[in-house]
Amino acid sequence: MSNPWIAIGALAVVALAIPIGMMMVSSLLRPRVPEQGKTATYESGEVPTGSSQQIKFNIQYYMVALLFVVFDIETVLIFPWTVIYRDAVSAVGMSKVLLPMVAFIGVLVVGLGWAWRNGAVQWVRSPHATKGADTYE
């Protein structure tokens, strides 16, 4: 008889050996070309001003990303429901199938309304945009 823990231990050894081996091989094969751009805080091509602790990011990016995740999860949850909708209605009735989904979408609509009212989806307008939409300077 074989012990199932032997297979788990072998899998753990392989799971550790592969990434460690890849890191060792890449450290041996990678080119070592020191340059000033690699030591910068960000390698985006932008010239950094000040230290990285002084950089302030607009919270709107994070709010939009959070809203995207919430509504992306909504899509992931609604899709399987739509696939089984017809079979579920014939099995248990329309009210038992439709009401939970309507409540789910209602909670999301209330959340979107709250975020919209609090300005989570409103971008700050630039001074150039306030001069006039149809004037080019």
C-alpha positions as CSV (number, residue, x, y, z in Angstrom):
1,M,0.0,0.0,0.0
2,S,1.2,3.5,-0.8
3,N,0.8,6.4,1.5
4,P,-1.2,9.3,0.0
5,W,1.1,11.7,1.8
6,I,4.0,10.6,-0.3
7,A,2.3,12.0,-3.4
8,I,1.5,15.2,-1.6
9,G,5.1,15.6,-0.5
10,A,6.4,14.9,-4.0
11,L,4.0,17.5,-5.4
12,A,5.2,20.0,-2.8
13,V,8.8,19.3,-3.7
14,V,8.1,19.8,-7.5
15,A,6.1,22.9,-6.7
16,L,9.1,24.4,-4.9
17,A,11.8,23.0,-7.2
18,I,10.4,24.4,-10.5
19,P,10.2,28.1,-9.5
20,I,13.5,28.0,-7.6
21,G,15.2,26.3,-10.6
22,M,13.7,28.9,-13.0
23,M,15.0,31.7,-10.9
24,M,18.4,30.2,-10.6
25,V,18.7,29.6,-14.4
26,S,17.4,33.1,-15.2
27,S,19.9,34.7,-12.8
28,L,22.7,32.8,-14.6
29,L,21.5,33.7,-18.1
30,R,20.3,37.2,-17.8
31,P,22.4,40.1,-19.0
32,R,24.0,42.3,-16.4
33,V,24.0,45.8,-17.9
34,P,23.8,48.4,-15.2
35,E,22.3,51.7,-16.3
36,Q,20.8,54.6,-14.5
37,G,17.3,54.0,-15.7
38,K,17.1,50.7,-13.9
39,T,17.8,52.3,-10.5
40,A,15.0,54.9,-10.9
41,T,11.8,54.5,-8.8
42,Y,9.7,53.9,-11.9
43,E,10.9,52.5,-15.2
44,S,8.1,54.1,-17.2
45,G,10.2,56.7,-19.0
46,E,8.8,59.5,-16.8
47,V,11.5,61.6,-15.1
48,P,10.7,61.2,-11.3
49,T,10.5,64.4,-9.3
50,G,10.9,64.1,-5.6
51,S,10.8,60.8,-3.6
52,S,8.4,58.0,-4.1
53,Q,6.7,58.9,-0.8
54,Q,5.7,62.3,-2.0
55,I,3.9,61.2,-5.1
56,K,0.1,61.5,-4.7
57,F,-2.2,59.5,-6.9
58,N,-5.8,60.4,-7.8
59,I,-8.2,58.3,-5.8
60,Q,-10.6,58.3,-8.8
61,Y,-8.5,55.6,-10.4
62,Y,-9.0,53.3,-7.5
63,M,-12.7,54.0,-7.2
64,V,-13.3,53.3,-10.9
65,A,-11.2,50.1,-10.6
66,L,-13.3,49.0,-7.5
67,L,-16.5,49.7,-9.3
68,F,-15.3,47.8,-12.3
69,V,-14.5,44.8,-10.1
70,V,-17.9,44.9,-8.5
71,F,-19.8,45.0,-11.8
72,D,-17.5,42.4,-13.3
73,I,-18.4,40.0,-10.5
74,E,-22.0,40.9,-11.2
75,T,-21.6,39.7,-14.8
76,V,-19.9,36.5,-13.6
77,L,-22.8,35.8,-11.3
78,I,-25.6,36.7,-13.7
79,F,-24.3,34.7,-16.7
80,P,-24.9,31.2,-15.1
81,W,-28.3,32.4,-13.8
82,T,-29.3,33.3,-17.4
83,V,-28.1,29.9,-18.7
84,I,-30.3,27.9,-16.3
85,Y,-33.2,30.4,-16.2
86,R,-35.7,28.5,-18.4
87,D,-35.1,25.1,-16.7
88,A,-35.4,26.7,-13.3
89,V,-38.6,28.5,-14.1
90,S,-40.2,25.3,-15.3
91,A,-39.0,23.5,-12.2
92,V,-39.8,25.9,-9.3
93,G,-41.8,28.8,-10.8
94,M,-40.9,32.3,-12.0
95,S,-41.2,34.1,-8.7
96,K,-38.7,31.9,-6.9
97,V,-36.2,32.3,-9.7
98,L,-36.7,36.0,-10.6
99,L,-37.1,37.6,-7.2
100,P,-33.6,36.8,-5.9
101,M,-32.0,38.1,-9.1
102,V,-34.1,41.3,-9.0
103,A,-33.0,41.8,-5.4
104,F,-29.3,41.2,-6.4
105,I,-29.5,43.7,-9.2
106,G,-31.4,46.1,-7.0
107,V,-28.6,46.1,-4.4
108,L,-26.1,46.8,-7.2
109,V,-28.2,49.7,-8.6
110,V,-28.5,51.2,-5.1
111,G,-24.7,50.9,-4.7
112,L,-24.1,52.5,-8.1
113,G,-26.5,55.3,-7.3
114,W,-24.7,55.9,-4.0
115,A,-21.3,56.0,-5.7
116,W,-22.6,58.3,-8.4
117,R,-24.2,60.7,-5.8
118,N,-20.9,60.8,-3.8
119,G,-18.9,61.6,-6.9
120,A,-17.0,58.3,-7.2
121,V,-17.5,58.2,-11.0
122,Q,-17.1,61.9,-11.6
123,W,-13.7,62.9,-13.0
124,V,-12.1,66.2,-12.1
125,R,-12.2,68.4,-15.1
126,S,-8.9,69.9,-16.3
127,P,-8.5,73.7,-16.7
128,H,-8.2,73.2,-20.5
129,A,-11.7,71.6,-20.7
130,T,-13.4,74.4,-18.9
131,K,-12.2,77.1,-21.4
132,G,-14.6,75.9,-24.0
133,A,-15.4,72.6,-25.6
134,D,-15.1,73.9,-29.2
135,T,-12.2,76.3,-28.9
136,Y,-8.7,75.1,-29.7
137,E,-5.8,77.1,-28.5
